[in-house]
Amino acid sequence: MTDIELTINQLAELTTKTLSQQEKPQTFDESKIVARRGGKVANNAKKEFEKATGTKVIPNANATNKILLDTNS
């Protein structure tokens, strides 16, 4: 995981945690809504980063390309 991937992930987690502490969801469905909002904040930040830098956050070696992920070669 790259530094920026880690940072985006941390942003999603921190946003979700903060929203959850503020809103205190009582049910699983309410918690899912809060989690999606936290993820949306991070996704927007990722898109802005990619737009500003012209750099993709997620590298080409991802779970959809098993050959690139094979570390036994």
CHARMM internal coordinates of N, CA and C (Angstrom, degrees):
IC EDIT
DIST 1 N 1 CA 1.4334
DIST 1 CA 1 C 1.5297
ANGL 1 N 1 CA 1 C 108.25
DIST 1 C 2 N 1.3048
ANGL 1 CA 1 C 2 N 115.84
DIHE 1 N 1 CA 1 C 2 N 132.15
DIST 2 N 2 CA 1.4607
ANGL 1 C 2 N 2 CA 120.26
DIHE 1 CA 1 C 2 N 2 CA -179.79
DIST 2 CA 2 C 1.5304
ANGL 2 N 2 CA 2 C 110.55
DIHE 1 C 2 N 2 CA 2 C -77.80
DIST 2 C 3 N 1.3161
ANGL 2 CA 2 C 3 N 115.62
DIHE 2 N 2 CA 2 C 3 N 166.48
DIST 3 N 3 CA 1.4654
ANGL 2 C 3 N 3 CA 120.19
DIHE 2 CA 2 C 3 N 3 CA 178.74
DIST 3 CA 3 C 1.5177
ANGL 3 N 3 CA 3 C 111.69
DIHE 2 C 3 N 3 CA 3 C -58.58
DIST 3 C 4 N 1.3242
ANGL 3 CA 3 C 4 N 117.03
DIHE 3 N 3 CA 3 C 4 N -42.32
DIST 4 N 4 CA 1.4649
ANGL 3 C 4 N 4 CA 119.37
DIHE 3 CA 3 C 4 N 4 CA -177.86
DIST 4 CA 4 C 1.5291
ANGL 4 N 4 CA 4 C 110.80
DIHE 3 C 4 N 4 CA 4 C -70.07
DIST 4 C 5 N 1.3436
ANGL 4 CA 4 C 5 N 117.84
DIHE 4 N 4 CA 4 C 5 N -37.10
DIST 5 N 5 CA 1.4635
ANGL 4 C 5 N 5 CA 119.75
DIHE 4 CA 4 C 5 N 5 CA 175.78
DIST 5 CA 5 C 1.5221
ANGL 5 N 5 CA 5 C 110.54
DIHE 4 C 5 N 5 CA 5 C -60.34
DIST 5 C 6 N 1.3179
ANGL 5 CA 5 C 6 N 115.82
DIHE 5 N 5 CA 5 C 6 N -43.77
DIST 6 N 6 CA 1.4589
ANGL 5 C 6 N 6 CA 120.94
DIHE 5 CA 5 C 6 N 6 CA 179.15
DIST 6 CA 6 C 1.5238
ANGL 6 N 6 CA 6 C 110.70
DIHE 5 C 6 N 6 CA 6 C -62.99
DIST 6 C 7 N 1.3129
ANGL 6 CA 6 C 7 N 116.88
DIHE 6 N 6 CA 6 C 7 N -42.38
DIST 7 N 7 CA 1.4592
ANGL 6 C 7 N 7 CA 121.31
DIHE 6 CA 6 C 7 N 7 CA -179.78
DIST 7 CA 7 C 1.5201
ANGL 7 N 7 CA 7 C 111.25
DIHE 6 C 7 N 7 CA 7 C -64.21
DIST 7 C 8 N 1.3155
ANGL 7 CA 7 C 8 N 117.46
DIHE 7 N 7 CA 7 C 8 N -43.21
DIST 8 N 8 CA 1.4669
ANGL 7 C 8 N 8 CA 121.49
DIHE 7 CA 7 C 8 N 8 CA 178.51
DIST 8 CA 8 C 1.5254
ANGL 8 N 8 CA 8 C 109.70
DIHE 7 C 8 N 8 CA 8 C -62.88
DIST 8 C 9 N 1.3368
ANGL 8 CA 8 C 9 N 116.70
DIHE 8 N 8 CA 8 C 9 N -42.33
DIST 9 N 9 CA 1.4521
ANGL 8 C 9 N 9 CA 120.94
DIHE 8 CA 8 C 9 N 9 CA 178.23
DIST 9 CA 9 C 1.5322
ANGL 9 N 9 CA 9 C 111.14
DIHE 8 C 9 N 9 CA 9 C -62.34
DIST 9 C 10 N 1.3329
ANGL 9 CA 9 C 10 N 116.31
DIHE 9 N 9 CA 9 C 10 N -42.76
DIST 10 N 10 CA 1.4611
ANGL 9 C 10 N 10 CA 120.39
DIHE 9 CA 9 C 10 N 10 CA 178.52
DIST 10 CA 10 C 1.5255
ANGL 10 N 10 CA 10 C 111.29
DIHE 9 C 10 N 10 CA 10 C -64.63
DIST 10 C 11 N 1.3207
ANGL 10 CA 10 C 11 N 117.15
DIHE 10 N 10 CA 10 C 11 N -37.22
DIST 11 N 11 CA 1.4609
ANGL 10 C 11 N 11 CA 121.27
DIHE 10 CA 10 C 11 N 11 CA 176.99
DIST 11 CA 11 C 1.5222
ANGL 11 N 11 CA 11 C 110.27
DIHE 10 C 11 N 11 CA 11 C -62.02
DIST 11 C 12 N 1.3168
ANGL 11 CA 11 C 12 N 117.25
DIHE 11 N 11 CA 11 C 12 N -44.22
DIST 12 N 12 CA 1.4655
ANGL 11 C 12 N 12 CA 120.95
DIHE 11 CA 11 C 12 N 12 CA 178.74
DIST 12 CA 12 C 1.5234
ANGL 12 N 12 CA 12 C 110.50
DIHE 11 C 12 N 12 CA 12 C -61.39
DIST 12 C 13 N 1.3324
ANGL 12 CA 12 C 13 N 116.24
DIHE 12 N 12 CA 12 C 13 N -44.72
DIST 13 N 13 CA 1.4647
ANGL 12 C 13 N 13 CA 120.17
DIHE 12 CA 12 C 13 N 13 CA -178.83
DIST 13 CA 13 C 1.5256
ANGL 13 N 13 CA 13 C 111.66
DIHE 12 C 13 N 13 CA 13 C -66.03
DIST 13 C 14 N 1.3166
ANGL 13 CA 13 C 14 N 117.50
DIHE 13 N 13 CA 13 C 14 N -44.59
DIST 14 N 14 CA 1.4579
ANGL 13 C 14 N 14 CA 121.18
DIHE 13 CA 13 C 14 N 14 CA -179.15
DIST 14 CA 14 C 1.5291
ANGL 14 N 14 CA 14 C 111.19
DIHE 13 C 14 N 14 CA 14 C -65.67
DIST 14 C 15 N 1.3177
ANGL 14 CA 14 C 15 N 116.80
DIHE 14 N 14 CA 14 C 15 N -42.51
DIST 15 N 15 CA 1.4590
ANGL 14 C 15 N 15 CA 120.53
DIHE 14 CA 14 C 15 N 15 CA 178.99
DIST 15 CA 15 C 1.5188
ANGL 15 N 15 CA 15 C 110.44
DIHE 14 C 15 N 15 CA 15 C -62.69
DIST 15 C 16 N 1.3432
ANGL 15 CA 15 C 16 N 116.36
DIHE 15 N 15 CA 15 C 16 N -45.73
DIST 16 N 16 CA 1.4627
ANGL 15 C 16 N 16 CA 120.42
DIHE 15 CA 15 C 16 N 16 CA 179.86
DIST 16 CA 16 C 1.5213
ANGL 16 N 16 CA 16 C 110.81
DIHE 15 C 16 N 16 CA 16 C -63.03
DIST 16 C 17 N 1.3196
ANGL 16 CA 16 C 17 N 117.23
DIHE 16 N 16 CA 16 C 17 N -43.57
DIST 17 N 17 CA 1.4678
ANGL 16 C 17 N 17 CA 121.25
DIHE 16 CA 16 C 17 N 17 CA 179.52
DIST 17 CA 17 C 1.5287
ANGL 17 N 17 CA 17 C 110.85
DIHE 16 C 17 N 17 CA 17 C -61.29
DIST 17 C 18 N 1.3213
ANGL 17 CA 17 C 18 N 116.37
DIHE 17 N 17 CA 17 C 18 N -45.88
DIST 18 N 18 CA 1.4599
ANGL 17 C 18 N 18 CA 120.80
DIHE 17 CA 17 C 18 N 18 CA -178.72
DIST 18 CA 18 C 1.5227
ANGL 18 N 18 CA 18 C 111.38
DIHE 17 C 18 N 18 CA 18 C -64.17
DIST 18 C 19 N 1.3266
ANGL 18 CA 18 C 19 N 116.51
DIHE 18 N 18 CA 18 C 19 N -45.81
DIST 19 N 19 CA 1.4615
ANGL 18 C 19 N 19 CA 120.34
DIHE 18 CA 18 C 19 N 19 CA 177.79
DIST 19 CA 19 C 1.5300
ANGL 19 N 19 CA 19 C 110.92
DIHE 18 C 19 N 19 CA 19 C -60.75
DIST 19 C 20 N 1.3078
ANGL 19 CA 19 C 20 N 115.88
DIHE 19 N 19 CA 19 C 20 N -41.44
DIST 20 N 20 CA 1.4616
ANGL 19 C 20 N 20 CA 120.80
DIHE 19 CA 19 C 20 N 20 CA -179.66
DIST 20 CA 20 C 1.5287
ANGL 20 N 20 CA 20 C 111.02
DIHE 19 C 20 N 20 CA 20 C -64.38
DIST 20 C 21 N 1.3177
ANGL 20 CA 20 C 21 N 117.08
DIHE 20 N 20 CA 20 C 21 N -41.29
DIST 21 N 21 CA 1.4682
ANGL 20 C 21 N 21 CA 120.49
DIHE 20 CA 20 C 21 N 21 CA 178.44
DIST 21 CA 21 C 1.5230
ANGL 21 N 21 CA 21 C 111.29
DIHE 20 C 21 N 21 CA 21 C -66.52
DIST 21 C 22 N 1.3183
ANGL 21 CA 21 C 22 N 116.78
DIHE 21 N 21 CA 21 C 22 N -35.37
DIST 22 N 22 CA 1.4608
ANGL 21 C 22 N 22 CA 120.70
DIHE 21 CA 21 C 22 N 22 CA -179.23
DIST 22 CA 22 C 1.5301
ANGL 22 N 22 CA 22 C 111.93
DIHE 21 C 22 N 22 CA 22 C -74.75
DIST 22 C 23 N 1.3278
ANGL 22 CA 22 C 23 N 116.15
DIHE 22 N 22 CA 22 C 23 N -41.70
DIST 23 N 23 CA 1.4638
ANGL 22 C 23 N 23 CA 120.91
DIHE 22 CA 22 C 23 N 23 CA -171.89
DIST 23 CA 23 C 1.5211
ANGL 23 N 23 CA 23 C 113.68
DIHE 22 C 23 N 23 CA 23 C -96.75
DIST 23 C 24 N 1.3277
ANGL 23 CA 23 C 24 N 116.84
DIHE 23 N 23 CA 23 C 24 N -18.83
DIST 24 N 24 CA 1.4615
ANGL 23 C 24 N 24 CA 122.75
DIHE 23 CA 23 C 24 N 24 CA 178.39
DIST 24 CA 24 C 1.5401
ANGL 24 N 24 CA 24 C 112.83
DIHE 23 C 24 N 24 CA 24 C 47.34
DIST 24 C 25 N 1.3279
ANGL 24 CA 24 C 25 N 116.63
DIHE 24 N 24 CA 24 C 25 N 66.11
DIST 25 N 25 CA 1.4657
ANGL 24 C 25 N 25 CA 119.32
DIHE 24 CA 24 C 25 N 25 CA 179.10
DIST 25 CA 25 C 1.5335
ANGL 25 N 25 CA 25 C 110.82
DIHE 24 C 25 N 25 CA 25 C -60.79
DIST 25 C 26 N 1.3284
ANGL 25 CA 25 C 26 N 116.42
DIHE 25 N 25 CA 25 C 26 N 142.36
DIST 26 N 26 CA 1.4545
ANGL 25 C 26 N 26 CA 121.67
DIHE 25 CA 25 C 26 N 26 CA -175.51
DIST 26 CA 26 C 1.5257
ANGL 26 N 26 CA 26 C 113.41
DIHE 25 C 26 N 26 CA 26 C -101.60
DIST 26 C 27 N 1.3156
ANGL 26 CA 26 C 27 N 117.25
DIHE 26 N 26 CA 26 C 27 N -21.82
DIST 27 N 27 CA 1.4615
ANGL 26 C 27 N 27 CA 120.48
DIHE 26 CA 26 C 27 N 27 CA -177.04
DIST 27 CA 27 C 1.5207
ANGL 27 N 27 CA 27 C 110.11
DIHE 26 C 27 N 27 CA 27 C -123.07
DIST 27 C 28 N 1.3255
ANGL 27 CA 27 C 28 N 114.65
DIHE 27 N 27 CA 27 C 28 N 166.14
DIST 28 N 28 CA 1.4623
ANGL 27 C 28 N 28 CA 120.39
DIHE 27 CA 27 C 28 N 28 CA 176.75
DIST 28 CA 28 C 1.5219
ANGL 28 N 28 CA 28 C 110.58
DIHE 27 C 28 N 28 CA 28 C -60.23
DIST 28 C 29 N 1.3259
ANGL 28 CA 28 C 29 N 117.07
DIHE 28 N 28 CA 28 C 29 N -42.95
DIST 29 N 29 CA 1.4667
ANGL 28 C 29 N 29 CA 120.35
DIHE 28 CA 28 C 29 N 29 CA -179.32
DIST 29 CA 29 C 1.5313
ANGL 29 N 29 CA 29 C 111.51
DIHE 28 C 29 N 29 CA 29 C -63.22
DIST 29 C 30 N 1.3309
ANGL 29 CA 29 C 30 N 117.13
DIHE 29 N 29 CA 29 C 30 N -39.43
DIST 30 N 30 CA 1.4609
ANGL 29 C 30 N 30 CA 119.96
DIHE 29 CA 29 C 30 N 30 CA 176.55
DIST 30 CA 30 C 1.5318
ANGL 30 N 30 CA 30 C 110.47
DIHE 29 C 30 N 30 CA 30 C -65.18
DIST 30 C 31 N 1.3222
ANGL 30 CA 30 C 31 N 116.68
DIHE 30 N 30 CA 30 C 31 N -38.71
DIST 31 N 31 CA 1.4675
ANGL 30 C 31 N 31 CA 120.83
DIHE 30 CA 30 C 31 N 31 CA 178.09
DIST 31 CA 31 C 1.5205
ANGL 31 N 31 CA 31 C 111.25
DIHE 30 C 31 N 31 CA 31 C -65.26
DIST 31 C 32 N 1.3310
ANGL 31 CA 31 C 32 N 117.50
DIHE 31 N 31 CA 31 C 32 N -38.00
DIST 32 N 32 CA 1.4665
ANGL 31 C 32 N 32 CA 120.77
DIHE 31 CA 31 C 32 N 32 CA 177.52
DIST 32 CA 32 C 1.5231
ANGL 32 N 32 CA 32 C 110.88
DIHE 31 C 32 N 32 CA 32 C -62.32
DIST 32 C 33 N 1.3106
ANGL 32 CA 32 C 33 N 116.80
DIHE 32 N 32 CA 32 C 33 N -39.98
DIST 33 N 33 CA 1.4634
ANGL 32 C 33 N 33 CA 120.62
DIHE 32 CA 32 C 33 N 33 CA 179.68
DIST 33 CA 33 C 1.5274
ANGL 33 N 33 CA 33 C 109.99
DIHE 32 C 33 N 33 CA 33 C -63.34
DIST 33 C 34 N 1.3346
ANGL 33 CA 33 C 34 N 116.29
DIHE 33 N 33 CA 33 C 34 N -44.18
DIST 34 N 34 CA 1.4678
ANGL 33 C 34 N 34 CA 120.48
DIHE 33 CA 33 C 34 N 34 CA 178.27
DIST 34 CA 34 C 1.5264
ANGL 34 N 34 CA 34 C 110.11
DIHE 33 C 34 N 34 CA 34 C -62.32
DIST 34 C 35 N 1.3256
ANGL 34 CA 34 C 35 N 117.35
DIHE 34 N 34 CA 34 C 35 N -44.14
DIST 35 N 35 CA 1.4671
ANGL 34 C 35 N 35 CA 121.32
DIHE 34 CA 34 C 35 N 35 CA -179.55
DIST 35 CA 35 C 1.5305
ANGL 35 N 35 CA 35 C 111.31
DIHE 34 C 35 N 35 CA 35 C -62.77
DIST 35 C 36 N 1.2906
ANGL 35 CA 35 C 36 N 117.04
DIHE 35 N 35 CA 35 C 36 N -40.03
DIST 36 N 36 CA 1.4693
ANGL 35 C 36 N 36 CA 120.12
DIHE 35 CA 35 C 36 N 36 CA 178.34
DIST 36 CA 36 C 1.5225
ANGL 36 N 36 CA 36 C 111.10
DIHE 35 C 36 N 36 CA 36 C -64.80
DIST 36 C 37 N 1.3357
ANGL 36 CA 36 C 37 N 116.38
DIHE 36 N 36 CA 36 C 37 N -38.75
DIST 37 N 37 CA 1.4615
ANGL 36 C 37 N 37 CA 119.51
DIHE 36 CA 36 C 37 N 37 CA 177.85
DIST 37 CA 37 C 1.5258
ANGL 37 N 37 CA 37 C 110.71
DIHE 36 C 37 N 37 CA 37 C -65.18
DIST 37 C 38 N 1.3309
ANGL 37 CA 37 C 38 N 117.28
DIHE 37 N 37 CA 37 C 38 N -40.66
DIST 38 N 38 CA 1.4629
ANGL 37 C 38 N 38 CA 120.76
DIHE 37 CA 37 C 38 N 38 CA 176.71
DIST 38 CA 38 C 1.5139
ANGL 38 N 38 CA 38 C 111.59
DIHE 37 C 38 N 38 CA 38 C -62.32
DIST 38 C 39 N 1.3225
ANGL 38 CA 38 C 39 N 116.06
DIHE 38 N 38 CA 38 C 39 N -41.28
DIST 39 N 39 CA 1.4603
ANGL 38 C 39 N 39 CA 120.90
DIHE 38 CA 38 C 39 N 39 CA 177.26
DIST 39 CA 39 C 1.5153
ANGL 39 N 39 CA 39 C 112.39
DIHE 38 C 39 N 39 CA 39 C -65.66
DIST 39 C 40 N 1.3218
ANGL 39 CA 39 C 40 N 115.86
DIHE 39 N 39 CA 39 C 40 N -35.29
DIST 40 N 40 CA 1.4631
ANGL 39 C 40 N 40 CA 119.97
DIHE 39 CA 39 C 40 N 40 CA 179.94
DIST 40 CA 40 C 1.5333
ANGL 40 N 40 CA 40 C 110.92
DIHE 39 C 40 N 40 CA 40 C -65.83
DIST 40 C 41 N 1.3333
ANGL 40 CA 40 C 41 N 116.21
DIHE 40 N 40 CA 40 C 41 N -39.72
DIST 41 N 41 CA 1.4728
ANGL 40 C 41 N 41 CA 120.34
DIHE 40 CA 40 C 41 N 41 CA 177.31
DIST 41 CA 41 C 1.5308
ANGL 41 N 41 CA 41 C 109.54
DIHE 40 C 41 N 41 CA 41 C -58.97
DIST 41 C 42 N 1.3394
ANGL 41 CA 41 C 42 N 116.38
DIHE 41 N 41 CA 41 C 42 N -47.32
DIST 42 N 42 CA 1.4654
ANGL 41 C 42 N 42 CA 120.82
DIHE 41 CA 41 C 42 N 42 CA -179.54
DIST 42 CA 42 C 1.5254
ANGL 42 N 42 CA 42 C 111.06
DIHE 41 C 42 N 42 CA 42 C -65.80
DIST 42 C 43 N 1.3150
ANGL 42 CA 42 C 43 N 117.21
DIHE 42 N 42 CA 42 C 43 N -39.24
DIST 43 N 43 CA 1.4670
ANGL 42 C 43 N 43 CA 120.49
DIHE 42 CA 42 C 43 N 43 CA 179.51
DIST 43 CA 43 C 1.5299
ANGL 43 N 43 CA 43 C 110.55
DIHE 42 C 43 N 43 CA 43 C -63.93
DIST 43 C 44 N 1.3261
ANGL 43 CA 43 C 44 N 116.18
DIHE 43 N 43 CA 43 C 44 N -40.85
DIST 44 N 44 CA 1.4702
ANGL 43 C 44 N 44 CA 119.26
DIHE 43 CA 43 C 44 N 44 CA 177.17
DIST 44 CA 44 C 1.5255
ANGL 44 N 44 CA 44 C 110.81
DIHE 43 C 44 N 44 CA 44 C -63.08
DIST 44 C 45 N 1.3329
ANGL 44 CA 44 C 45 N 116.34
DIHE 44 N 44 CA 44 C 45 N -40.57
DIST 45 N 45 CA 1.4724
ANGL 44 C 45 N 45 CA 120.00
DIHE 44 CA 44 C 45 N 45 CA 178.12
DIST 45 CA 45 C 1.5251
ANGL 45 N 45 CA 45 C 110.43
DIHE 44 C 45 N 45 CA 45 C -64.12
DIST 45 C 46 N 1.3264
ANGL 45 CA 45 C 46 N 116.93
DIHE 45 N 45 CA 45 C 46 N -40.68
DIST 46 N 46 CA 1.4684
ANGL 45 C 46 N 46 CA 121.32
DIHE 45 CA 45 C 46 N 46 CA 178.38
DIST 46 CA 46 C 1.5223
ANGL 46 N 46 CA 46 C 110.58
DIHE 45 C 46 N 46 CA 46 C -60.85
DIST 46 C 47 N 1.3181
ANGL 46 CA 46 C 47 N 116.57
DIHE 46 N 46 CA 46 C 47 N -45.88
DIST 47 N 47 CA 1.4656
ANGL 46 C 47 N 47 CA 120.83
DIHE 46 CA 46 C 47 N 47 CA -179.63
DIST 47 CA 47 C 1.5285
ANGL 47 N 47 CA 47 C 111.22
DIHE 46 C 47 N 47 CA 47 C -63.24
DIST 47 C 48 N 1.3235
ANGL 47 CA 47 C 48 N 116.87
DIHE 47 N 47 CA 47 C 48 N -41.43
DIST 48 N 48 CA 1.4640
ANGL 47 C 48 N 48 CA 120.72
DIHE 47 CA 47 C 48 N 48 CA 178.30
DIST 48 CA 48 C 1.5275
ANGL 48 N 48 CA 48 C 111.13
DIHE 47 C 48 N 48 CA 48 C -64.88
DIST 48 C 49 N 1.3336
ANGL 48 CA 48 C 49 N 117.15
DIHE 48 N 48 CA 48 C 49 N -41.16
DIST 49 N 49 CA 1.4654
ANGL 48 C 49 N 49 CA 121.52
DIHE 48 CA 48 C 49 N 49 CA 177.14
DIST 49 CA 49 C 1.5277
ANGL 49 N 49 CA 49 C 110.19
DIHE 48 C 49 N 49 CA 49 C -60.21
DIST 49 C 50 N 1.3490
ANGL 49 CA 49 C 50 N 116.09
DIHE 49 N 49 CA 49 C 50 N -48.63
DIST 50 N 50 CA 1.4653
ANGL 49 C 50 N 50 CA 119.97
DIHE 49 CA 49 C 50 N 50 CA -178.95
DIST 50 CA 50 C 1.5186
ANGL 50 N 50 CA 50 C 111.64
DIHE 49 C 50 N 50 CA 50 C -62.62
DIST 50 C 51 N 1.3305
ANGL 50 CA 50 C 51 N 116.06
DIHE 50 N 50 CA 50 C 51 N -39.26
DIST 51 N 51 CA 1.4656
ANGL 50 C 51 N 51 CA 120.38
DIHE 50 CA 50 C 51 N 51 CA 179.55
DIST 51 CA 51 C 1.5329
ANGL 51 N 51 CA 51 C 110.94
DIHE 50 C 51 N 51 CA 51 C -66.46
DIST 51 C 52 N 1.3236
ANGL 51 CA 51 C 52 N 115.78
DIHE 51 N 51 CA 51 C 52 N -43.50
DIST 52 N 52 CA 1.4636
ANGL 51 C 52 N 52 CA 120.08
DIHE 51 CA 51 C 52 N 52 CA -177.05
DIST 52 CA 52 C 1.5223
ANGL 52 N 52 CA 52 C 113.25
DIHE 51 C 52 N 52 CA 52 C -71.04
DIST 52 C 53 N 1.3314
ANGL 52 CA 52 C 53 N 116.56
DIHE 52 N 52 CA 52 C 53 N -35.39
DIST 53 N 53 CA 1.4621
ANGL 52 C 53 N 53 CA 119.86
DIHE 52 CA 52 C 53 N 53 CA -174.57
DIST 53 CA 53 C 1.5216
ANGL 53 N 53 CA 53 C 114.05
DIHE 52 C 53 N 53 CA 53 C -102.06
DIST 53 C 54 N 1.3148
ANGL 53 CA 53 C 54 N 117.00
DIHE 53 N 53 CA 53 C 54 N -17.30
DIST 54 N 54 CA 1.4591
ANGL 53 C 54 N 54 CA 120.21
DIHE 53 CA 53 C 54 N 54 CA -175.02
DIST 54 CA 54 C 1.5151
ANGL 54 N 54 CA 54 C 112.24
DIHE 53 C 54 N 54 CA 54 C 70.75
DIST 54 C 55 N 1.3277
ANGL 54 CA 54 C 55 N 116.78
DIHE 54 N 54 CA 54 C 55 N 17.68
DIST 55 N 55 CA 1.4628
ANGL 54 C 55 N 55 CA 123.40
DIHE 54 CA 54 C 55 N 55 CA -177.94
DIST 55 CA 55 C 1.5159
ANGL 55 N 55 CA 55 C 109.83
DIHE 54 C 55 N 55 CA 55 C -114.70
DIST 55 C 56 N 1.3337
ANGL 55 CA 55 C 56 N 116.06
DIHE 55 N 55 CA 55 C 56 N 134.60
DIST 56 N 56 CA 1.4642
ANGL 55 C 56 N 56 CA 120.55
DIHE 55 CA 55 C 56 N 56 CA 176.28
DIST 56 CA 56 C 1.5252
ANGL 56 N 56 CA 56 C 110.13
DIHE 55 C 56 N 56 CA 56 C -77.49
DIST 56 C 57 N 1.3207
ANGL 56 CA 56 C 57 N 117.02
DIHE 56 N 56 CA 56 C 57 N 137.46
DIST 57 N 57 CA 1.4623
ANGL 56 C 57 N 57 CA 121.68
DIHE 56 CA 56 C 57 N 57 CA 178.29
DIST 57 CA 57 C 1.5175
ANGL 57 N 57 CA 57 C 110.71
DIHE 56 C 57 N 57 CA 57 C -74.86
DIST 57 C 58 N 1.3116
ANGL 57 CA 57 C 58 N 116.53
DIHE 57 N 57 CA 57 C 58 N -43.95
DIST 58 N 58 CA 1.4583
ANGL 57 C 58 N 58 CA 121.23
DIHE 57 CA 57 C 58 N 58 CA -179.41
DIST 58 CA 58 C 1.5294
ANGL 58 N 58 CA 58 C 108.05
DIHE 57 C 58 N 58 CA 58 C -90.63
DIST 58 C 59 N 1.3452
ANGL 58 CA 58 C 59 N 117.34
DIHE 58 N 58 CA 58 C 59 N 121.95
DIST 59 N 59 CA 1.4663
ANGL 58 C 59 N 59 CA 119.74
DIHE 58 CA 58 C 59 N 59 CA -178.22
DIST 59 CA 59 C 1.5309
ANGL 59 N 59 CA 59 C 111.96
DIHE 58 C 59 N 59 CA 59 C -72.24
DIST 59 C 60 N 1.3228
ANGL 59 CA 59 C 60 N 115.66
DIHE 59 N 59 CA 59 C 60 N 170.61
DIST 60 N 60 CA 1.4577
ANGL 59 C 60 N 60 CA 120.44
DIHE 59 CA 59 C 60 N 60 CA 179.66
DIST 60 CA 60 C 1.5244
ANGL 60 N 60 CA 60 C 112.41
DIHE 59 C 60 N 60 CA 60 C -64.37
DIST 60 C 61 N 1.3225
ANGL 60 CA 60 C 61 N 118.20
DIHE 60 N 60 CA 60 C 61 N -29.08
DIST 61 N 61 CA 1.4642
ANGL 60 C 61 N 61 CA 121.93
DIHE 60 CA 60 C 61 N 61 CA 179.77
DIST 61 CA 61 C 1.5281
ANGL 61 N 61 CA 61 C 108.24
DIHE 60 C 61 N 61 CA 61 C -80.60
DIST 61 C 62 N 1.3235
ANGL 61 CA 61 C 62 N 115.57
DIHE 61 N 61 CA 61 C 62 N 89.95
DIST 62 N 62 CA 1.4577
ANGL 61 C 62 N 62 CA 119.35
DIHE 61 CA 61 C 62 N 62 CA 178.69
DIST 62 CA 62 C 1.5202
ANGL 62 N 62 CA 62 C 109.43
DIHE 61 C 62 N 62 CA 62 C -129.81
DIST 62 C 63 N 1.2847
ANGL 62 CA 62 C 63 N 116.87
DIHE 62 N 62 CA 62 C 63 N -178.63
DIST 63 N 63 CA 1.4656
ANGL 62 C 63 N 63 CA 121.77
DIHE 62 CA 62 C 63 N 63 CA -173.15
DIST 63 CA 63 C 1.5279
ANGL 63 N 63 CA 63 C 113.33
DIHE 62 C 63 N 63 CA 63 C -64.54
DIST 63 C 64 N 1.3133
ANGL 63 CA 63 C 64 N 118.70
DIHE 63 N 63 CA 63 C 64 N -15.17
DIST 64 N 64 CA 1.4513
ANGL 63 C 64 N 64 CA 119.68
DIHE 63 CA 63 C 64 N 64 CA 179.65
DIST 64 CA 64 C 1.5288
ANGL 64 N 64 CA 64 C 111.97
DIHE 63 C 64 N 64 CA 64 C -84.49
DIST 64 C 65 N 1.3309
ANGL 64 CA 64 C 65 N 117.53
DIHE 64 N 64 CA 64 C 65 N -8.65
DIST 65 N 65 CA 1.4514
ANGL 64 C 65 N 65 CA 120.68
DIHE 64 CA 64 C 65 N 65 CA 179.88
DIST 65 CA 65 C 1.5311
ANGL 65 N 65 CA 65 C 108.80
DIHE 64 C 65 N 65 CA 65 C -124.57
DIST 65 C 66 N 1.3336
ANGL 65 CA 65 C 66 N 115.80
DIHE 65 N 65 CA 65 C 66 N 85.82
DIST 66 N 66 CA 1.4592
ANGL 65 C 66 N 66 CA 121.83
DIHE 65 CA 65 C 66 N 66 CA -174.44
DIST 66 CA 66 C 1.5277
ANGL 66 N 66 CA 66 C 112.35
DIHE 65 C 66 N 66 CA 66 C -60.38
DIST 66 C 67 N 1.3018
ANGL 66 CA 66 C 67 N 118.17
DIHE 66 N 66 CA 66 C 67 N -33.74
DIST 67 N 67 CA 1.4636
ANGL 66 C 67 N 67 CA 121.21
DIHE 66 CA 66 C 67 N 67 CA -179.13
DIST 67 CA 67 C 1.5307
ANGL 67 N 67 CA 67 C 110.52
DIHE 66 C 67 N 67 CA 67 C -60.96
DIST 67 C 68 N 1.3400
ANGL 67 CA 67 C 68 N 117.21
DIHE 67 N 67 CA 67 C 68 N -43.04
DIST 68 N 68 CA 1.4639
ANGL 67 C 68 N 68 CA 120.62
DIHE 67 CA 67 C 68 N 68 CA 179.49
DIST 68 CA 68 C 1.5278
ANGL 68 N 68 CA 68 C 111.71
DIHE 67 C 68 N 68 CA 68 C -68.75
DIST 68 C 69 N 1.3318
ANGL 68 CA 68 C 69 N 117.02
DIHE 68 N 68 CA 68 C 69 N -25.82
DIST 69 N 69 CA 1.4534
ANGL 68 C 69 N 69 CA 121.02
DIHE 68 CA 68 C 69 N 69 CA -177.87
DIST 69 CA 69 C 1.5208
ANGL 69 N 69 CA 69 C 112.76
DIHE 68 C 69 N 69 CA 69 C -85.71
DIST 69 C 70 N 1.3245
ANGL 69 CA 69 C 70 N 117.27
DIHE 69 N 69 CA 69 C 70 N -15.79
DIST 70 N 70 CA 1.4718
ANGL 69 C 70 N 70 CA 121.20
DIHE 69 CA 69 C 70 N 70 CA -176.46
DIST 70 CA 70 C 1.5222
ANGL 70 N 70 CA 70 C 109.98
DIHE 69 C 70 N 70 CA 70 C -66.65
DIST 70 C 71 N 1.3336
ANGL 70 CA 70 C 71 N 116.01
DIHE 70 N 70 CA 70 C 71 N 111.70
DIST 71 N 71 CA 1.4614
ANGL 70 C 71 N 71 CA 120.95
DIHE 70 CA 70 C 71 N 71 CA -178.29
DIST 71 CA 71 C 1.5175
ANGL 71 N 71 CA 71 C 112.28
DIHE 70 C 71 N 71 CA 71 C -96.44
DIST 71 C 72 N 1.3396
ANGL 71 CA 71 C 72 N 117.86
DIHE 71 N 71 CA 71 C 72 N 0.68
DIST 72 N 72 CA 1.4673
ANGL 71 C 72 N 72 CA 122.04
DIHE 71 CA 71 C 72 N 72 CA -179.47
DIST 72 CA 72 C 1.5215
ANGL 72 N 72 CA 72 C 112.83
DIHE 71 C 72 N 72 CA 72 C -84.29
DIST 72 C 73 N 1.3117
ANGL 72 CA 72 C 73 N 117.52
DIHE 72 N 72 CA 72 C 73 N -6.08
DIST 73 N 73 CA 1.4673
ANGL 72 C 73 N 73 CA 120.24
DIHE 72 CA 72 C 73 N 73 CA -176.53
DIST 73 CA 73 C 1.4968
ANGL 73 N 73 CA 73 C 111.90
DIHE 72 C 73 N 73 CA 73 C -82.96
END
COOR INIT
IC SEED 1 N 1 CA 1 C
IC BUILD
